[in-house]
């Protein structure tokens, strides 16, 4: 004798004890996919249905906040160094030798007042200005001089220290401009600041942060650093 009837549904074939965990897992997977895809869908919707008036309003908020902000510190440098200089005289030879141990401190970043803000459809672009030395100092910790024939004057000592400070500042800037990690961290910090300023006003608006190429032409300093949607 044959019995007619449909096969049990797939859900009935799954043991009852596993149904609840699988339901939670599927829900979590859907939520994760939604979070991942939402920024892309937002940018797509913004391009399809741009709202120039809203984009301009948000850009004005950003311009105001940037103009009221202080400088954004990107990196601090704390290092020690040794400065050596000498003076030679004709026929006599070396008449002065100076060795100065020092501590060098520098704060490097960007001036947010100089950030350029541009808009196109639903896209707001923030272009960061070049990195600069926000503040620095070079402090001597020990001075060893051999200057019996040609005494070291305060004017020469100050000139030597200033020349060394300028050299260290230029080297620190070059290091920052060629560091992809520093560029990324700078964009991420500004991204968090932008988010706190405009909050949910980024719906259907793309805010992207760009760092222009360094003067040295380092490829690591060019291109888009971050996008906030």
RAPEGI-V985273 format. One record per residue. N is the residue number from 1. RES is the residue in one letter. D_FIRST is the distance of its C-alpha to the first C-alpha in Angstrom with 2 decimals. Layout:
<<N/RES/D_FIRST> <N/RES/D_FIRST>>
This chain:
<<1/X/0.00> <2/X/3.81> <3/X/6.68> <4/X/9.89> <5/X/13.28> <6/X/16.34> <7/X/17.33> <8/X/19.86> <9/X/23.39> <10/X/25.87> <11/X/27.82> <12/X/24.93> <13/X/24.49> <14/X/28.20> <15/X/29.01> <16/X/30.73> <17/X/33.85> <18/X/34.45> <19/X/34.05> <20/X/37.53> <21/X/39.48> <22/X/37.79> <23/X/38.66> <24/X/42.27> <25/X/42.41> <26/X/41.26> <27/X/43.77> <28/X/46.54> <29/X/45.77> <30/X/46.01> <31/X/49.31> <32/X/50.71> <33/X/49.97> <34/X/51.58> <35/X/54.70> <36/X/55.00> <37/X/54.56> <38/X/56.60> <39/X/60.04> <40/X/59.00> <41/X/57.49> <42/X/60.66> <43/X/62.93> <44/X/60.88> <45/X/61.00> <46/X/64.72> <47/X/65.35> <48/X/63.33> <49/X/64.87> <50/X/68.23> <51/X/70.40> <52/X/73.96> <53/X/75.53> <54/X/73.29> <55/X/73.77> <56/X/77.53> <57/X/77.47> <58/X/75.65> <59/X/78.05> <60/X/80.99> <61/X/79.60> <62/X/79.37> <63/X/82.91> <64/X/84.27> <65/X/82.54> <66/X/83.61> <67/X/87.20> <68/X/87.23> <69/X/85.72> <70/X/87.60> <71/X/87.20> <72/X/83.90> <73/X/84.56> <74/X/82.40> <75/X/83.88> <76/X/86.62> <77/X/88.66> <78/X/90.50> <79/X/92.26> <80/X/95.42> <81/X/97.76> <82/X/101.15> <83/X/103.77> <84/X/106.56> <85/X/109.51> <86/X/112.96> <87/X/116.22> <88/X/118.46> <89/X/122.10> <90/X/124.05> <91/X/125.91> <92/X/124.77> <93/X/121.06> <94/X/118.57> <95/X/120.25> <96/X/117.26> <97/X/113.75> <98/X/111.36> <99/X/107.99> <100/X/105.99> <101/X/102.76> <102/X/100.77> <103/X/97.60> <104/X/95.90> <105/X/93.58> <106/X/92.00> <107/X/89.57> <108/X/87.84> <109/X/85.84> <110/X/85.93> <111/X/87.85> <112/X/85.26> <113/X/87.91> <114/X/87.94> <115/X/84.19> <116/X/83.68> <117/X/81.08> <118/X/79.78> <119/X/77.05> <120/X/75.04> <121/X/72.34> <122/X/70.19> <123/X/71.51> <124/X/74.36> <125/X/75.97> <126/X/78.18> <127/X/80.49> <128/X/82.08> <129/X/85.76> <130/X/86.93> <131/X/86.87> <132/X/90.23> <133/X/92.03> <134/X/91.85> <135/X/94.30> <136/X/95.57> <137/X/98.30> <138/X/99.94> <139/X/101.69> <140/X/103.97> <141/X/103.57> <142/X/106.25> <143/X/109.12> <144/X/110.95> <145/X/113.92> <146/X/116.67> <147/X/119.13> <148/X/122.62> <149/X/124.04> <150/X/121.96> <151/X/120.73> <152/X/117.33> <153/X/117.86> <154/X/115.51> <155/X/115.18> <156/X/114.01> <157/X/111.64> <158/X/110.03> <159/X/109.80> <160/X/108.09> <161/X/105.54> <162/X/104.84> <163/X/104.36> <164/X/101.90> <165/X/100.01> <166/X/99.62> <167/X/98.33> <168/X/95.75> <169/X/94.61> <170/X/94.13> <171/X/92.17> <172/X/89.91> <173/X/89.21> <174/X/88.36> <175/X/85.92> <176/X/84.15> <177/X/84.00> <178/X/82.33> <179/X/79.76> <180/X/76.27> <181/X/75.40> <182/X/78.36> <183/X/77.60> <184/X/74.00> <185/X/75.10> <186/X/77.67> <187/X/75.14> <188/X/72.69> <189/X/75.43> <190/X/76.46> <191/X/72.83> <192/X/72.54> <193/X/75.81> <194/X/74.63> <195/X/71.42> <196/X/73.49> <197/X/75.76> <198/X/73.28> <199/X/70.09> <200/X/67.35> <201/X/69.65> <202/X/68.12> <203/X/65.07> <204/X/64.82> <205/X/68.01> <206/X/68.36> <207/X/71.28> <208/X/72.07> <209/X/74.79> <210/X/76.68> <211/X/79.31> <212/X/81.75> <213/X/82.70> <214/X/85.32> <215/X/88.82> <216/X/88.34> <217/X/85.44> <218/X/82.93> <219/X/79.44> <220/X/77.99> <221/X/79.86> <222/X/78.54> <223/X/75.51> <224/X/73.27> <225/X/73.18> <226/X/70.67> <227/X/68.76> <228/X/68.11> <229/X/65.72>>
